[in-house]
Amino acid sequence: MTTPVHRIVAMAAQDGHAAGASSATPPGHSVRDVVELHRAELQANWLDQLRREAAAARIPARMVEELSGRLLEEVATALAAPPSTALPASLRDLLAAISATFAERGTTPAQTATFVFSLKHVLGELAPEDAAGMLVAHRLIDAMGLFSMDAFIARREQIILAQSRELLELSVPVVPLWEGILSLPVIGTLDSGRAQAITEKLLTEIARTSSRFAVIDISGVPDVDTQTAQHLAKTVAAARLMGAECVITGIRPTIAQVMVTLGIDLSAVETRFSLAEGLRHCFGRLGLTVQRQR
């Protein structure tokens, strides 16, 4: 399957053949000569533009200088190599690394694309007489820009997915309240994905700590519907199979009314109004006595 990048590189290869067949550019003034022989001047002019974008993106100037230098080396190698229908592997690897670095630093897609596409303007200033060479270079830079955007989006999606998993992990805290007693405060909407994470985390902690009781507090759940009640019932049933008893606490009066209206039956589940009452129930089941301090 031919991708947009491959099509652009293939067009660049064809342009390269045409440029080689009829080149009237004076020696030392072609795009290839500028990239190869005047790289220091080219990079200096390029850095003048990149530093403005880098400052806005909060990217260190030293990093910009290093990445631009490495990218120019790869561009010089690509322009000097025989025509090809694909970007060189080393160039793709470098572009992927640059895009990943930019994505991890929170830059925008436009700032990432500017890092690559701004090279066109600098080349045009230093090699204005080599029209055929500029066309080849433009095709190559276009392919590089498209590849870098794909790599940037892929890395950004990986970051978002990892952050979502971390947030989900933080939203399911299982806290030991007492020896043999765990607490699981549920805050926010309980959807299918989160319900599964809650069940897995609770069962893992029950097995790890050999706890006999788990207090599930839903005082932070805004609404309880049939689906939410089913998730809670499944969690309680799974814990019971592992020999642990679950107590659901924090059922507010409004939620209790909604559950009765919807016909949600939690009669098989131990419930208490508050976390303190749930803990008192667990103490009683363990044979412990709780005395109120006077």
C-alpha positions in Angstrom: 0.0 0.0 0.0 1.4 3.4 -1.0 1.4 6.0 1.7 1.4 9.8 1.2 5.1 9.8 2.4 6.0 7.1 -0.2 4.3 9.0 -3.0 6.1 12.3 -2.1 9.5 10.5 -1.9 8.8 8.8 -5.2 8.0 12.2 -6.8 11.3 13.5 -5.3 13.1 10.6 -6.9 11.7 11.4 -10.3 12.6 15.1 -9.9 16.1 14.0 -9.0 16.5 12.2 -12.3 15.3 15.2 -14.1 17.6 17.5 -12.2 20.6 15.3 -12.9 19.8 15.2 -16.6 19.7 19.0 -17.1 21.4 21.0 -14.4 22.5 24.6 -15.3 23.2 25.6 -11.7 26.7 27.1 -11.2 29.1 24.8 -9.2 28.9 25.3 -5.5 25.4 26.9 -5.7 23.2 23.8 -5.9 21.1 22.6 -3.0 23.3 19.6 -2.5 26.4 21.8 -2.4 24.8 24.1 0.1 23.8 21.3 2.4 27.2 19.5 2.1 29.7 22.4 1.8 28.0 25.3 3.6 26.2 23.3 6.4 27.5 25.6 9.2 26.0 28.7 7.5 22.8 26.8 6.7 22.4 25.6 10.3 23.1 29.1 11.7 20.3 30.6 9.5 18.0 27.7 10.3 18.6 28.1 14.1 17.7 31.8 13.9 14.2 30.7 12.9 14.0 27.6 15.1 15.0 29.5 18.3 11.9 31.6 18.1 9.7 28.5 17.8 11.7 26.7 20.5 11.3 29.5 22.9 7.5 29.4 22.5 7.6 25.6 22.9 10.0 25.8 25.9 12.6 23.6 24.2 16.2 24.2 25.3 18.3 25.9 22.7 21.1 23.3 23.1 18.6 20.6 22.2 17.4 22.5 19.2 21.0 23.0 18.0 21.8 19.3 18.4 18.6 18.0 16.7 18.9 20.4 13.8 22.6 19.4 13.2 21.7 15.7 13.2 18.8 16.3 10.9 21.0 18.3 8.4 23.4 15.4 8.3 20.6 13.0 7.4 19.2 15.4 4.8 22.6 15.7 3.2 22.9 11.9 3.1 19.4 11.5 1.6 20.1 14.1 -1.1 23.4 12.5 -2.1 22.0 9.0 -2.1 20.5 7.3 -5.2 16.8 8.1 -5.7 14.5 6.0 -3.6 10.8 5.6 -3.0 11.1 5.7 0.8 12.8 7.8 3.4 16.1 6.2 4.7 15.7 4.2 7.9 18.1 6.4 9.8 16.2 9.5 8.8 12.9 7.9 9.9 14.4 6.9 13.2 15.7 10.5 13.8 12.4 12.1 12.9 10.5 9.7 15.2 12.9 10.5 18.0 12.4 14.3 17.4 8.7 14.0 17.3 8.6 11.9 20.4 10.7 14.5 22.2 8.5 17.3 21.2 5.3 15.4 22.1 6.7 14.6 25.6 7.5 18.3 26.1 3.9 19.3 25.3 4.5 21.1 22.1 1.8 21.6 19.5 1.6 19.7 16.2 2.2 23.1 14.4 5.4 23.7 16.4 6.6 20.2 15.5 5.9 20.6 11.8 7.6 24.0 11.8 10.8 22.4 13.0 11.0 20.4 9.7 9.2 22.6 7.2 11.2 25.8 8.1 14.2 24.2 6.4 12.6 25.0 3.1 12.9 28.7 3.5 16.5 28.6 4.6 17.5 26.4 1.6 15.7 28.8 -0.8 17.7 31.7 0.5 21.1 30.0 0.1 20.4 28.2 -3.2 18.0 30.4 -5.1 19.4 29.5 -8.6 18.9 25.7 -8.2 15.2 25.4 -9.0 15.4 21.7 -9.9 17.4 21.0 -6.7 14.9 23.0 -4.6 12.0 21.0 -6.0 13.8 17.7 -5.0 14.6 19.1 -1.5 11.0 20.4 -1.1 9.6 16.9 -1.9 12.0 15.4 0.6 11.1 17.9 3.3 7.4 17.4 2.7 7.8 13.7 3.2 9.8 14.3 6.3 7.1 16.6 7.7 4.3 14.1 7.1 6.3 11.4 8.7 7.1 13.5 11.7 3.5 14.4 12.2 2.5 10.8 12.1 5.2 10.0 14.6 4.1 12.9 16.8 0.5 11.8 16.8 1.4 8.2 17.6 3.6 9.3 20.5 0.9 11.7 21.8 -1.7 8.9 21.8 0.7 6.7 23.8 1.2 9.5 26.3 -2.6 10.1 26.7 -3.2 6.3 27.0 -0.5 6.0 29.7 -1.9 9.0 31.6 -5.4 7.6 31.4 -4.2 4.4 33.0 -2.3 6.2 35.7 -5.4 8.3 36.5 -7.5 5.2 36.6 -5.1 3.6 39.0 -5.1 6.6 41.2 -9.0 6.7 41.1 -9.1 3.2 42.6 -7.3 3.5 46.0 -7.6 0.4 48.3 -6.6 1.5 51.8 -6.0 -0.9 54.7 -8.1 0.4 57.6 -7.3 -2.4 60.1 -5.7 -5.8 60.1 -8.0 -7.8 57.9 -10.1 -4.8 56.8 -9.8 -2.9 53.6 -11.5 0.3 52.4 -12.3 1.2 48.9 -13.7 4.8 48.4 -15.3 5.2 45.1 -15.5 8.8 43.7 -17.1 9.8 40.5 -19.1 8.0 37.9 -18.7 4.2 37.8 -18.6 3.0 34.2 -17.8 -0.4 32.9 -14.0 0.2 32.5 -13.6 1.7 35.9 -15.8 -1.0 37.5 -13.6 -3.7 36.1 -10.5 -1.8 37.4 -12.1 -1.5 40.9 -12.9 -5.3 41.0 -9.4 -6.3 39.9 -7.7 -3.9 42.3 -9.9 -5.0 45.2 -9.5 -8.7 44.6 -5.7 -8.3 44.2 -5.5 -6.5 47.6 -7.7 -9.1 49.2 -5.4 -11.9 48.0 -2.3 -10.0 49.0 -3.4 -9.0 52.5 -5.6 -12.0 53.2 -8.3 -9.6 54.4 -11.7 -10.8 55.5 -13.6 -7.6 55.0 -13.8 -4.8 52.4 -15.7 -1.6 53.0 -16.8 0.0 49.7 -17.8 3.6 50.3 -19.9 5.2 47.5 -20.5 8.6 49.2 -18.5 10.2 46.4 -20.7 8.6 43.6 -23.1 11.3 42.3 -25.7 8.9 40.9 -26.5 5.3 41.1 -28.4 3.6 38.3 -29.1 -0.1 37.5 -25.7 -0.5 35.8 -23.8 0.9 38.7 -25.7 -1.4 41.1 -24.9 -4.4 38.9 -21.2 -3.5 39.0 -21.3 -3.2 42.8 -23.1 -6.5 43.1 -20.6 -8.3 40.8 -17.7 -6.9 42.9 -19.3 -8.1 46.1 -19.9 -11.5 44.6 -16.3 -11.8 43.4 -14.9 -10.9 46.8 -17.3 -13.4 48.5 -15.8 -16.1 46.3 -12.4 -15.3 47.7 -13.7 -15.5 51.3 -14.1 -11.8 52.0 -17.2 -10.0 53.0 -18.0 -6.6 51.5 -19.9 -3.8 53.2 -21.3 -0.9 51.1 -21.4 2.4 52.9 -22.2 6.0 52.0 -25.7 5.5 50.4 -27.2 8.9 50.7 -31.0 9.4 51.2 -31.5 10.7 47.6 -29.6 7.7 46.2 -31.6 5.3 48.4 -34.8 6.8 47.0 -33.6 6.4 43.4 -32.5 2.8 44.0 -36.0 2.0 45.5 -37.7 3.7 42.5 -35.5 1.7 40.0 -36.2 -1.5 41.9 -32.5 -2.1 42.6 -32.2 -4.9 45.2 -29.1 -5.0 47.4 -30.7 -7.0 50.1 -28.0 -9.7 49.7 -25.3 -7.1 50.4 -24.4 -5.7 53.8 -25.0 -1.9 53.8 -24.3 0.8 56.3 -25.0 4.6 56.2 -21.4 5.8 56.9 -17.9 4.5 56.7 -17.6 4.6 60.5 -20.7 2.3 60.8 -19.3 0.0 58.2 -16.0 -0.2 60.1 -17.9 -0.8 63.4 -19.7 -3.7 61.7 -16.4 -5.3 60.6 -15.0 -4.9 64.1 -18.0 -6.7 65.5 -17.6 -9.5 63.0 -14.0 -9.8 64.1 -15.0 -10.0 67.7 -13.6 -6.6 68.6 -15.3 -4.1 70.8 -15.4 -0.4 70.0 -15.8 2.0 72.9 -16.7 5.6 72.5 -14.3 8.0 74.1 -15.9 10.2 76.7 
